């Protein structure tokens, strides 16, 4: 209430007192006082409605931003899948050539060793040539080996490993598809009540949907502290409290035994404690 409104009410009240003392009719003053008080109430209500308007506009802006972000993400996913499809066409053409390389460079398939590793170590090569006269071999004769860059690591088995990774790559890329996430937006019958908390029902209560809901309900009914249940079941205290109040109706009233105030008091007396 503004100072001007307060002063206006006090002035009308003073005029009413004077009129009553003079035994005059105050019906017109009464209507004037009611009008001012009604305007004050209307001003207060409009102020609250302005807050709701600001809140609604903020939510509309947020919704527009989320919608735009989802549209961008949808377009990006579509682009990704198109590019993936084009790439898979090319990659699948390489599967057989890569498999052939893997077989040629294979060391683990003992039944069919790769051509690159018929001699895959110095010992095997030396054993093969040890009794051959040197003059029967070409000058500077040596066994060529398939090595990785700078010879720091021999490539035994790496060709097969590369082919396997390539197969994994194709499998991973092929598995991508466009999915969707379900919406868990708030809903309300009255658009002005946006600040109200949505009603908790079994359909949207996390505790009601919990696989150990029976144990949780028994623990709540027994009065165990919420902080213990939060740790044991991994559910926040606020969620447990809402379930307790709204789904089990345990939060508002409890019936407890009253302590006798005197020897004459009944020991089974009960009372309601909020």
Backbone as numpy.savetxt, mean C-alpha at the origin, in Angstrom:
# Nx Ny Nz CAx CAy CAz Cx Cy Cz
-18.62 34.67 17.02 -19.47 35.86 17.02 -18.59 37.10 17.02
-18.85 38.06 16.12 -18.06 39.27 16.03 -18.47 40.25 17.12
-17.59 41.22 17.38 -17.89 42.23 18.39 -19.12 43.04 18.02
-19.29 43.32 16.73 -20.46 44.09 16.29 -21.75 43.33 16.58
-21.74 42.01 16.30 -22.93 41.19 16.56 -23.22 41.14 18.06
-22.18 40.98 18.87 -22.36 40.92 20.31 -22.93 42.23 20.84
-22.41 43.33 20.33 -22.92 44.64 20.75 -24.37 44.81 20.33
-24.73 44.31 19.15 -26.10 44.42 18.67 -27.05 43.62 19.56
-26.65 42.43 19.96 -27.49 41.61 20.84 -27.66 42.28 22.20
-26.57 42.79 22.76 -26.66 43.45 24.06 -27.58 44.67 24.00
-27.51 45.38 22.89 -28.37 46.56 22.75 -29.85 46.15 22.71
-30.15 45.10 21.98 -31.54 44.62 21.90 -31.99 44.11 23.26
-31.10 43.36 23.96 -31.46 42.86 25.28 -31.75 44.01 26.25
-30.97 45.08 26.16 -31.19 46.24 27.02 -32.54 46.88 26.72
-32.87 46.98 25.44 -34.17 47.56 25.06 -35.31 46.68 25.54
-35.13 45.36 25.49 -36.17 44.44 25.98 -36.39 44.62 27.48
-35.29 44.73 28.24 -35.40 44.94 29.69 -36.17 46.23 29.99
-35.83 47.31 29.28 -36.50 48.59 29.49 -37.99 48.48 29.15
-38.30 47.75 28.06 -39.69 47.61 27.67 -40.47 46.77 28.68
-39.81 45.72 29.21 -40.49 44.90 30.21 -40.75 45.69 31.49
-39.79 46.52 31.87 -39.99 47.34 33.06 -41.14 48.32 32.87
-41.29 48.79 31.63 -42.37 49.73 31.33 -43.66 49.02 30.97
-43.64 47.68 31.06 -44.80 46.86 30.74 -45.29 47.10 29.31
-44.32 47.23 28.42 -44.64 47.45 27.00 -44.54 46.13 26.25
-45.11 46.10 25.05 -45.07 44.90 24.20 -43.65 44.71 23.65
-43.11 43.52 23.83 -41.73 43.25 23.38 -41.71 42.28 22.20
-42.86 42.02 21.58 -42.89 41.04 20.49 -42.01 41.45 19.33
-42.00 42.76 19.01 -41.16 43.22 17.89 -39.68 43.08 18.24
-39.34 43.42 19.50 -37.94 43.28 19.94 -37.53 41.80 19.97
-38.48 40.95 20.36 -38.20 39.52 20.39 -37.87 39.02 18.99
-38.67 39.46 18.02 -38.41 39.06 16.63 -37.06 39.58 16.15
-36.73 40.78 16.58 -35.45 41.37 16.17 -34.29 40.59 16.77
-34.45 40.20 18.07 -33.41 39.41 18.72 -33.26 38.04 18.05
-34.40 37.42 17.73 -34.37 36.11 17.05 -33.71 36.23 15.69
-33.98 37.35 14.99 -33.37 37.54 13.67 -31.86 37.63 13.77
-31.36 38.40 14.75 -29.92 38.57 14.90 -29.26 37.24 15.26
-29.89 36.52 16.22 -29.32 35.23 16.61 -29.33 34.24 15.44
-30.39 34.27 14.64 -30.46 33.39 13.46 -29.37 33.73 12.47
-29.11 35.03 12.29 -28.05 35.44 11.37 -26.68 34.99 11.87
-26.50 35.06 13.22 -25.23 34.61 13.79 -25.05 33.11 13.56
-26.13 32.35 13.79 -26.06 30.90 13.56 -25.80 30.59 12.10
-26.46 31.37 11.22 -26.25 31.15 9.78 -24.81 31.47 9.38
-24.27 32.55 9.95 -22.88 32.91 9.65 -21.92 31.79 10.09
-22.19 31.23 11.29 -21.34 30.15 11.79 -21.44 28.93 10.89
-22.66 28.62 10.44 -22.85 27.46 9.57 -22.18 27.66 8.23
-22.29 28.87 7.69 -21.64 29.17 6.41 -20.13 29.05 6.53
-19.58 29.48 7.70 -18.14 29.35 7.91 -17.72 27.88 7.87
-18.53 27.01 8.48 -18.23 25.58 8.44 -18.37 25.03 7.03
-19.40 25.50 6.31 -19.59 25.04 4.94 -18.46 25.49 4.03
-17.90 26.66 4.33 -16.74 27.13 3.55 -15.56 26.17 3.76
-15.39 25.69 5.00 -14.31 24.74 5.27 -14.53 23.46 4.46
-15.80 23.01 4.44 -16.11 21.81 3.66 -15.86 22.04 2.18
-16.21 23.27 1.71 -15.98 23.60 0.30 -14.50 23.53 -0.04
-13.68 24.09 0.86 -12.22 24.05 0.64 -11.74 22.60 0.63
-12.27 21.81 1.57 -11.89 20.40 1.65 -12.32 19.65 0.39
-13.53 19.90 -0.07 -14.02 19.24 -1.28 -13.17 19.62 -2.49
-12.82 20.90 -2.60 -12.00 21.34 -3.73 -10.62 20.69 -3.67
-10.08 20.58 -2.44 -8.77 19.94 -2.27 -8.84 18.48 -2.73
-9.93 17.80 -2.37 -10.09 16.40 -2.78 -10.30 16.27 -4.29
-11.02 17.24 -4.86 -11.20 17.22 -6.33 -9.86 17.40 -7.03
-9.04 18.33 -6.51 -7.72 18.54 -7.10 -6.86 17.28 -6.97
-6.95 16.65 -5.79 -6.18 15.43 -5.57 -6.64 14.32 -6.50
-7.98 14.20 -6.66 -8.52 13.18 -7.55 -8.07 13.41 -8.98
-8.08 14.69 -9.42 -7.66 15.01 -10.79 -6.19 14.64 -10.99
-5.37 14.90 -9.97 -3.94 14.57 -10.06 -3.74 13.05 -10.15
-4.50 12.30 -9.31 -4.38 10.84 -9.34 -4.84 10.29 -10.69
-5.95 10.83 -11.21 -6.46 10.38 -12.51 -5.44 10.63 -13.61
-4.81 11.82 -13.57 -3.80 12.15 -14.59 -2.59 11.22 -14.46
-2.18 10.93 -13.22 -1.03 10.04 -13.01 -1.34 8.64 -13.51
-2.56 8.16 -13.23 -2.96 6.83 -13.70 -2.97 6.77 -15.23
-3.45 7.86 -15.85 -3.47 7.91 -17.32 -2.05 7.85 -17.88
-1.12 8.60 -17.24 0.27 8.58 -17.69 0.87 7.18 -17.53
0.56 6.56 -16.39 1.10 5.22 -16.14 0.52 4.22 -17.13
-0.76 4.35 -17.42 -1.40 3.44 -18.38 -0.76 3.57 -19.75
-0.52 4.82 -20.16 0.12 5.05 -21.47 1.53 4.49 -21.49
2.26 4.66 -20.37 3.63 4.15 -20.31 3.65 2.63 -20.38
2.70 1.98 -19.70 2.64 0.52 -19.72 2.32 0.02 -21.13
1.40 0.71 -21.81 1.07 0.33 -23.18 2.28 0.44 -24.09
3.04 1.53 -23.93 4.26 1.73 -24.71 5.28 0.64 -24.41
5.42 0.33 -23.11 6.36 -0.70 -22.68 6.02 -2.05 -23.33
4.76 -2.43 -23.28 4.36 -3.73 -23.82 4.52 -3.80 -25.33
4.25 -2.70 -26.02 4.47 -2.68 -27.47 5.95 -2.85 -27.80
6.80 -2.11 -27.05 8.24 -2.23 -27.27 8.72 -3.64 -26.91
8.15 -4.21 -25.84 8.51 -5.57 -25.44 8.17 -6.58 -26.53
6.97 -6.43 -27.12 6.55 -7.36 -28.17 7.48 -7.29 -29.37
7.88 -6.06 -29.73 8.80 -5.91 -30.86 10.16 -6.52 -30.54
10.61 -6.33 -29.29 11.91 -6.87 -28.89 11.88 -8.39 -28.83
10.78 -8.96 -28.31 10.68 -10.42 -28.20 10.76 -11.08 -29.57
10.19 -10.43 -30.56 10.25 -10.99 -31.92 11.70 -11.15 -32.36
12.52 -10.15 -32.04 13.92 -10.21 -32.42 14.69 -11.20 -31.54
14.38 -11.19 -30.24 15.10 -12.07 -29.33 14.83 -13.53 -29.62
13.58 -13.86 -29.95 13.24 -15.24 -30.22 13.96 -15.78 -31.46
14.28 -14.86 -32.38 15.04 -15.28 -33.55 16.47 -15.66 -33.18
16.94 -15.17 -32.02 18.31 -15.43 -31.59 18.42 -16.67 -30.70
17.31 -17.25 -30.31 17.36 -18.38 -29.39 18.18 -19.55 -29.94
17.90 -19.96 -31.16 18.61 -21.11 -31.73 20.09 -20.82 -31.95
20.46 -19.64 -32.54 21.90 -19.36 -32.68 22.62 -19.32 -31.33
21.96 -18.76 -30.30 22.59 -18.71 -28.99 22.72 -20.11 -28.39
21.72 -20.94 -28.61 21.79 -22.30 -28.11 22.93 -23.06 -28.78
23.12 -22.79 -30.05 24.23 -23.45 -30.77 25.57 -23.01 -30.19
25.69 -21.71 -29.88 26.93 -21.24 -29.25 27.13 -21.91 -27.90
26.03 -22.03 -27.14 26.12 -22.66 -25.82 26.61 -24.10 -25.93
26.11 -24.81 -26.92 26.52 -26.20 -27.10 27.99 -26.30 -27.51
28.42 -25.36 -28.36 29.82 -25.38 -28.80 30.76 -25.04 -27.65
30.33 -24.13 -26.78 31.20 -23.72 -25.68 30.92 -24.45 -24.38
30.19 -25.57 -24.46 29.77 -26.26 -23.25 30.88 -27.13 -22.67
30.95 -27.11 -21.32 31.89 -28.02 -20.64 31.16 -28.95 -19.69
29.91 -28.65 -19.38 29.21 -29.44 -18.38 28.46 -30.62 -18.98
28.16 -30.59 -20.26 27.47 -31.70 -20.90 28.51 -32.75 -21.30
28.85 -33.62 -20.40 29.95 -34.56 -20.63 29.68 -35.50 -21.79
28.40 -35.83 -21.99 28.08 -36.75 -23.08 28.27 -36.10 -24.44
28.22 -34.78 -24.48 28.37 -34.07 -25.75 29.15 -32.78 -25.51
30.47 -32.91 -25.23 31.26 -31.72 -24.92 31.32 -30.76 -26.10
31.41 -29.48 -25.76 31.47 -28.47 -26.80 32.76 -28.56 -27.59
32.70 -28.18 -28.84 33.88 -28.26 -29.71 35.01 -27.37 -29.23
34.63 -26.30 -28.48 35.67 -25.37 -28.01 36.49 -25.96 -26.87
36.02 -27.04 -26.26 36.68 -27.54 -25.06 36.96 -29.03 -25.13
37.38 -29.53 -26.30 37.81 -30.92 -26.37 39.04 -31.12 -25.49
39.89 -30.10 -25.42 40.96 -30.03 -24.43 40.68 -28.78 -23.59
40.18 -28.98 -22.37 39.78 -27.80 -21.60 40.71 -27.50 -20.43
41.89 -28.18 -20.41 42.91 -27.79 -19.43 44.27 -28.25 -19.92
45.31 -27.67 -19.32 46.68 -27.96 -19.74 47.02 -29.43 -19.53
46.50 -30.01 -18.44 46.82 -31.41 -18.14 46.33 -32.34 -19.22
45.08 -32.15 -19.67 44.53 -33.03 -20.70 45.29 -32.86 -22.01
45.66 -31.64 -22.35 46.39 -31.39 -23.59 47.79 -31.99 -23.53
48.44 -31.80 -22.39 49.81 -32.34 -22.24 49.81 -33.86 -22.30
48.79 -34.46 -21.69 48.71 -35.92 -21.72 48.53 -36.44 -23.13
47.84 -35.64 -23.97 47.58 -36.08 -25.34 48.83 -35.99 -26.21
49.74 -35.06 -25.91 50.88 -34.84 -26.80 52.21 -35.31 -26.21
52.18 -35.80 -24.95 53.43 -36.06 -24.25 54.33 -37.07 -24.98
53.76 -38.08 -25.67 54.59 -39.11 -26.31 54.72 -38.91 -27.81
54.29 -37.73 -28.31 54.41 -37.45 -29.74 55.72 -36.71 -29.98
56.56 -37.21 -30.87 57.82 -36.49 -31.16 57.54 -35.07 -31.65
58.38 -34.17 -31.23 58.16 -32.76 -31.52 58.18 -32.48 -33.00
59.04 -33.24 -33.73 59.15 -32.97 -35.17 57.88 -33.35 -35.92
57.00 -34.14 -35.27 55.74 -34.50 -35.91 54.66 -33.44 -35.73
54.96 -32.47 -34.92 53.98 -31.41 -34.64 54.41 -30.13 -35.34
53.47 -29.26 -35.67 53.82 -27.98 -36.30 54.69 -27.14 -35.38
55.45 -26.25 -35.96 56.29 -25.36 -35.17 55.41 -24.50 -34.27
55.94 -24.24 -33.05 55.20 -23.42 -32.06 53.78 -23.95 -31.85
53.65 -25.27 -31.88 52.32 -25.88 -31.71 51.78 -25.62 -30.30
50.53 -25.22 -30.21 49.89 -24.99 -28.91 48.38 -25.20 -29.08
47.72 -25.37 -27.95 46.26 -25.59 -27.97 45.55 -24.28 -27.69
44.74 -23.86 -28.61 43.99 -22.62 -28.44 42.82 -22.84 -27.47
42.60 -21.87 -26.62 41.50 -21.96 -25.65 40.59 -20.74 -25.78
39.34 -20.94 -25.42 38.37 -19.85 -25.44 38.41 -19.16 -24.08
38.86 -17.88 -24.07 39.00 -17.16 -22.82 38.16 -15.89 -22.85
37.96 -15.33 -21.67 37.26 -14.05 -21.58 38.26 -12.92 -21.69
37.82 -11.72 -21.59 38.63 -10.53 -21.87 39.94 -10.56 -21.08
41.00 -10.29 -21.75 42.35 -10.20 -21.20 42.83 -11.52 -20.59
42.08 -12.59 -20.88 42.52 -13.89 -20.38 42.44 -14.03 -18.88
41.75 -13.09 -18.18 41.70 -13.13 -16.72 40.82 -14.26 -16.22
39.89 -14.71 -17.05 39.00 -15.79 -16.63 38.66 -16.64 -17.84
38.92 -17.90 -17.73 38.56 -18.79 -18.82 37.04 -18.88 -18.91
36.53 -19.11 -20.07 35.08 -19.03 -20.30 34.40 -20.39 -20.21
34.99 -21.34 -19.44 34.38 -22.66 -19.32 32.94 -22.52 -18.79
31.98 -23.00 -19.52 30.59 -22.98 -19.08 29.88 -21.65 -19.24
30.61 -20.57 -19.56 29.98 -19.26 -19.62 29.05 -19.12 -20.83
29.35 -19.78 -21.92 28.48 -19.69 -23.09 27.12 -20.29 -22.77
27.12 -21.42 -22.07 25.85 -22.04 -21.68 25.11 -21.16 -20.67
25.88 -20.55 -19.76 25.26 -19.67 -18.77 24.62 -18.47 -19.44
25.29 -17.92 -20.45 24.73 -16.79 -21.18 23.44 -17.17 -21.89
23.41 -18.35 -22.45 22.19 -18.82 -23.12 21.05 -18.99 -22.11
21.38 -19.53 -20.92 20.36 -19.70 -19.90 19.80 -18.35 -19.44
20.68 -17.38 -19.24 20.22 -16.04 -18.86 19.35 -15.44 -19.96
19.72 -15.71 -21.19 18.93 -15.22 -22.31 17.53 -15.83 -22.27
17.46 -17.13 -21.97 16.17 -17.80 -21.84 15.35 -17.19 -20.70
16.03 -16.91 -19.56 15.34 -16.27 -18.44 14.81 -14.91 -18.84
15.64 -14.17 -19.58 15.25 -12.83 -20.02 13.98 -12.87 -20.85
13.93 -13.79 -21.80 12.74 -13.93 -22.64 11.53 -14.32 -21.80
11.75 -15.24 -20.85 10.65 -15.65 -20.00 10.11 -14.51 -19.15
11.02 -13.71 -18.58 10.60 -12.57 -17.74 9.86 -11.55 -18.58
10.42 -11.18 -19.73 9.77 -10.19 -20.58 8.42 -10.68 -21.07
8.33 -11.98 -21.38 7.07 -12.53 -21.87 5.99 -12.52 -20.80
6.38 -12.57 -19.53 5.40 -12.69 -18.45 4.71 -11.37 -18.12
5.27 -10.26 -18.56 4.65 -8.96 -18.26 3.31 -8.83 -18.97
2.33 -8.31 -18.25 1.03 -8.01 -18.85 0.43 -6.83 -18.10
-0.58 -6.23 -18.69 -1.23 -5.09 -18.04 -2.25 -5.61 -17.03
-2.07 -5.24 -15.77 -3.01 -5.59 -14.72 -3.69 -4.35 -14.18
-4.36 -4.48 -13.06 -5.03 -3.34 -12.45 -5.09 -3.53 -10.95
-5.05 -2.42 -10.22 -5.18 -2.43 -8.77 -6.58 -1.98 -8.40
-7.19 -2.68 -7.45 -8.55 -2.33 -7.05 -8.55 -1.03 -6.26
-9.65 -0.31 -6.34 -9.78 0.99 -5.69 -10.37 0.81 -4.30
-9.74 1.43 -3.31 -10.26 1.41 -1.95 -10.59 2.84 -1.51
-11.29 3.56 -2.37 -11.63 4.95 -2.07 -12.76 5.01 -1.05
-12.80 6.11 -0.31 -13.87 6.32 0.66 -15.18 6.61 -0.08
-16.27 6.22 0.53 -17.57 6.50 -0.05 -18.50 7.00 1.04
-19.43 7.88 0.69 -20.39 8.41 1.65 -21.65 8.81 0.91
-22.80 8.65 1.55 -24.07 9.02 0.93 -24.24 10.53 0.85
-23.70 11.24 1.84 -23.84 12.70 1.87 -22.51 13.33 1.52
-22.45 14.06 0.43 -21.19 14.64 -0.04 -20.67 15.71 0.90
-21.51 16.21 1.81 -21.04 17.23 2.76 -20.29 16.61 3.93
-20.41 15.31 4.12 -19.83 14.67 5.28 -18.49 14.03 4.94
-17.67 14.73 4.18 -16.40 14.16 3.73 -15.42 13.96 4.86
-15.58 14.73 5.93 -14.64 14.61 7.03 -15.01 13.50 8.00
-16.20 12.90 7.82 -16.60 11.82 8.70 -15.86 10.55 8.35
-15.58 9.75 9.34 -14.90 8.48 9.11 -15.88 7.48 8.52
-15.48 6.73 7.50 -16.41 5.75 6.91 -16.78 4.67 7.91
-18.00 4.20 7.80 -18.46 3.17 8.71 -17.67 1.89 8.49
-17.27 1.28 9.60 -16.53 0.03 9.52 -17.50 -1.14 9.48
-17.38 -1.99 8.47 -18.22 -3.17 8.35 -17.31 -4.38 8.16
-17.89 -5.57 8.24 -17.10 -6.77 8.04 -16.45 -6.80 6.67
-17.09 -6.13 5.70 -16.57 -6.15 4.32 -15.27 -5.37 4.20
-15.09 -4.29 5.02 -13.88 -3.49 4.87 -13.04 -3.44 6.15
-13.38 -4.25 7.16 -12.63 -4.29 8.41 -11.46 -5.27 8.25
-10.25 -4.76 8.48 -9.06 -5.60 8.33 -9.05 -6.74 9.34
-9.58 -6.49 10.54 -9.58 -7.53 11.57 -10.57 -8.63 11.20
-11.77 -8.24 10.72 -12.78 -9.24 10.34 -12.26 -10.14 9.22
-11.37 -9.61 8.37 -10.82 -10.39 7.26 -9.56 -11.16 7.65
-9.07 -10.95 8.89 -7.83 -11.58 9.33 -8.03 -13.07 9.54
-7.02 -13.86 9.20 -7.13 -15.31 9.31 -7.24 -15.78 10.77
-6.83 -14.93 11.72 -6.89 -15.28 13.14 -7.92 -14.43 13.88
-9.00 -14.08 13.17 -9.99 -13.18 13.75 -10.61 -13.75 15.02
-10.81 -15.07 15.08 -11.42 -15.67 16.26 -10.54 -15.45 17.49
-9.23 -15.64 17.34 -8.30 -15.43 18.45 -8.28 -13.96 18.87
-8.32 -13.07 17.86 -8.30 -11.64 18.16 -9.55 -11.24 18.93
-10.71 -11.75 18.52 -11.96 -11.42 19.20 -11.95 -11.88 20.64
-11.45 -13.10 20.88 -11.38 -13.60 22.24 -10.45 -12.75 23.10
-9.32 -12.33 22.51 -8.37 -11.50 23.25 -8.99 -10.14 23.59
-9.75 -9.56 22.65 -10.40 -8.27 22.91 -11.48 -8.42 23.98
-12.24 -9.50 23.91 -13.30 -9.73 24.90 -12.73 -9.94 26.29
-11.53 -10.52 26.35 -10.91 -10.75 27.66 -10.27 -9.50 28.23
-10.21 -8.42 27.42 -9.68 -7.16 27.92 -8.18 -7.00 27.82
-7.52 -7.81 27.01 -6.07 -7.68 26.86 -5.71 -6.33 26.25
-4.60 -5.73 26.67 -4.20 -4.41 26.15 -3.99 -4.45 24.63
-4.40 -3.37 23.98 -4.27 -3.31 22.52 -2.82 -3.34 22.08
-1.92 -2.78 22.90 -0.51 -2.76 22.49 0.07 -4.17 22.40
-0.42 -5.09 23.27 0.02 -6.48 23.19 -0.50 -7.14 21.92
-1.77 -6.88 21.62 -2.37 -7.49 20.42 -1.73 -6.93 19.15
-1.36 -5.66 19.19 -0.71 -5.04 18.03 0.58 -5.78 17.69
1.36 -6.10 18.71 2.62 -6.82 18.51 2.38 -8.27 18.08
1.39 -8.91 18.71 1.16 -10.33 18.44 0.58 -10.60 17.06
-0.37 -9.73 16.64 -1.08 -10.01 15.38 -0.67 -9.08 14.24
0.18 -8.09 14.53 0.63 -7.19 13.47 -0.45 -6.26 12.94
-1.38 -5.87 13.81 -2.47 -4.97 13.43 -2.39 -3.73 14.32
-2.54 -2.55 13.74 -2.40 -1.31 14.50 -3.47 -1.21 15.58
-3.14 -0.45 16.64 -4.08 -0.28 17.74 -5.35 0.44 17.29
-5.21 1.41 16.38 -6.40 2.13 15.91 -7.35 1.20 15.17
-6.80 0.28 14.36 -7.65 -0.69 13.65 -8.32 -1.65 14.63
-7.55 -2.10 15.62 -8.12 -2.98 16.64 -9.22 -2.29 17.42
-8.99 -1.00 17.74 -9.98 -0.24 18.50 -11.28 -0.07 17.71
-11.17 0.24 16.40 -12.37 0.37 15.58 -13.13 -0.95 15.51
-12.39 -2.05 15.34 -13.05 -3.36 15.29 -13.75 -3.66 16.62
-13.09 -3.34 17.71 -13.64 -3.60 19.04 -14.92 -2.79 19.26
-14.90 -1.51 18.85 -16.03 -0.62 19.09 -17.19 -0.89 18.14
-16.86 -1.10 16.87 -17.91 -1.11 15.84 -18.38 -2.51 15.45
-17.44 -3.44 15.45 -17.83 -4.79 15.02 -18.24 -5.67 16.20
-17.58 -5.47 17.36 -17.88 -6.28 18.53 -18.73 -5.54 19.56
-18.87 -4.21 19.36 -19.66 -3.40 20.30 -19.17 -3.56 21.74
-17.84 -3.55 21.91 -17.27 -3.72 23.24 -16.73 -2.43 23.84
-16.70 -1.37 23.04 -15.99 -0.18 23.50 -16.80 0.78 24.33
-18.12 0.82 24.15 -18.90 1.88 24.77 -19.21 1.61 26.23
-19.64 0.38 26.57 -20.10 0.09 27.92 -19.50 -1.23 28.39
-19.05 -1.24 29.62 -18.61 -2.49 30.23 -19.36 -2.68 31.54
-19.71 -3.89 31.89 -20.35 -4.19 33.16 -19.28 -4.79 34.07
-19.04 -4.14 35.19 -17.98 -4.58 36.10 -18.56 -4.76 37.48
-17.88 -5.54 38.30 -18.30 -5.76 39.67 -17.95 -4.53 40.50
-18.91 -4.09 41.30 -18.66 -2.94 42.17 -18.10 -3.41 43.50
-17.11 -2.66 44.01 -16.56 -2.98 45.32 -17.55 -2.55 46.40
-17.88 -3.39 47.36 -18.80 -3.00 48.44 -18.24 -1.82 49.22
-19.09 -0.78 49.40 -18.65 0.39 50.15 -18.82 0.18 51.66
-19.65 -0.77 52.05 -19.86 -1.04 53.47 -20.21 -2.51 53.62
-20.17 -3.00 54.82 -20.50 -4.42 55.02 -21.90 -4.77 54.58
-22.78 -3.75 54.47 -24.16 -4.02 54.09 -24.37 -4.00 52.61
-23.35 -3.55 51.88 -23.49 -3.47 50.42 -23.48 -4.85 49.82
-24.25 -5.03 48.77 -24.33 -6.33 48.10 -23.08 -6.56 47.27
-22.48 -7.74 47.39 -21.23 -8.03 46.68 -21.46 -8.30 45.21
-22.69 -8.56 44.78 -22.92 -8.84 43.35 -23.56 -7.66 42.67
-23.49 -6.47 43.28 -24.02 -5.25 42.67 -23.22 -4.94 41.39
-23.90 -4.49 40.37 -23.23 -4.13 39.11 -23.58 -2.72 38.73
-22.72 -2.09 37.96 -23.01 -0.76 37.44 -22.35 -0.60 36.09
-22.76 0.43 35.35 -22.19 0.68 34.02 -21.06 1.66 34.14
-19.96 1.30 33.49 -18.81 2.21 33.43 -18.46 2.44 31.98
-18.37 3.68 31.59 -18.09 3.99 30.20 -16.67 3.72 29.85
